[in-house]
Amino acid sequence: MSHGHDVQSDLSFQEKLEKLLHHWIKHNDSHADTYRDWMKQAEEEGWVEVADIMKDTADLTIQINKKFEQALRSMSRDQQPGRQ
């Protein structure tokens, strides 16, 4: 199952991967915002532990994005695959 993340086949591998990374960052930002919204609502309803877990989940989602951004920076340095 591809979850709708297919990218045009006429692009190079690098172009596809860069597009996917940008997409995933935007997608994750949206999810993190949603988690925070529901976290606030859970807190207001007295579900403090659930709210704490949702905050952690939003924070982890942002950490994932930082890794994706790191990957994009690595690709933008025009490194050859497998070389540091």
C-alpha positions, 0 to 999 in steps of 0.5 A: 500500500503506497498511502498515495505517495507515488511520484511522477516516474519521469523524475530522477530518483533524487528529484522523487526523493526530494519531493517526497521528503518535502511532502512528508515534512508538510504532511507531518506538520499538519499531523503535529498541529492536529495532535496539539489541537486534540491534546488541548481538548483532551486536557480540557476534558480532564484526560491529562495523561492522554494529553501528555502522550499526545504532546509527546507524539507531536514532539516526536513527529517534529523530530522526524521532520528534523531528520527529513530536513537533515536528509534534504540538506545532505542531498543539497550538498551534491554528495554522491550516494554512499560518500560522506 
